[in-house]
Amino acid sequence: MPSPSNKTEVRFTTKGQVVIPAKLRQKYLITEGTQAVVEETADGILLRPITAWSIKRARGLAKSPSEGKSTFAQDWAQHKRREIELEEAKYARLSTRRPR
């Protein structure tokens, strides 16, 4: 548990967005476009960035497919496919708008 001196107060926007302080973004290698996992815990909301460092750290922790579960690589590939689908849908919506 972090000490009280490590706490920083932030505010949520009406869209639920929050700005992570620059010091923490640098420490955890968070750059523009970095994705994160949001998890509900007993203490509140846990926001975990998905960075190259966290991916390397997680290697070997995923269960093998023989246990009936997908591997981290399979989950990541599915996640990336879904991300591409969302971007394509967004582009389709934007390209069908009439010019002002």
N, C-alpha and C positions, 0 to 999 in steps of 0.2 A: 504494500500500500504506500503510495507516495506521501511524503511529508507535507504538512500544510503549506510550507513555503513553495512547493512545486505547483500549487493550484493557481489557475488563472480563470477569471470570470469572463464568460463570453455571452453573447445574446443571440437568440434565434431570430431569423427573419420570418415574415408571414408565410414564406414558402418552406420553412423548416431548415433553412440553410444557416450555417454557422462558420465563422472565420477561425481557422486554426492559427494561433499565433506563429509568427515567422520563426521564432526560436525552436518551436516544436516541429515545424515543417522541415527545417534544416536538419534537426537531430534525427528524424525518422525518414529522411530522403523523400519527402512528399513534394512533387512538382505538379505543374498543371497537367490535368488528365489522369493523375493517379487515382485509382479506384480504391474503395475500402469496403470492408465487411462490417455491417452494423448488426450487433447482437444484443438481445435483451438479456440482462443478467439480474441476479438478486439485488445487486447494488445500483442498478440503473442501466444506462445504455453504454455499450462498449463499442468504440469505433476503431477498427484495426485496418491501417492502410495496407494495400497489396502492392508491394514494391519488389524489385528484383531480389533485394536482401531477404525479404520475408519468404519469397518463393524458395530461395536456396535453403533457408533455415527449415522450411517445412518438408523438404524432400525426405522421403523415407518414413514420414509420419502417417501417410495415408494408408488405409487398409488395402490389401491386395484384392484383385478382382475375384480370386477364388473364394472369398468370404461373401460373395454376392453383392459387394459394394463396388462402386466405380473408383478408379484411381484418381489421384489429384490431377494428373495430366488429362484424363478424360473429362473431369469436372471443369477444368480450366478451358479445354477446347470447347465444351458446350457453352460455357460462359462467354467466350469470345464470339462464337456463332450467334448467340442471342444479342450480343452487343452490336454486331454487324447488322442483324435484322432490324434492330431499333434505329440505327443510324440510317439505314435504307428507307425505313418507314418515315422517318423525320424528313429526309430529303424529298421523298415523294410528296409529303404534305406541303413542303415549302415550294416545290416546283409547280404545284397545281394552283397556288394562290395567284390571283389576278394582280397585275401591276397597279400601283396607286396613281 
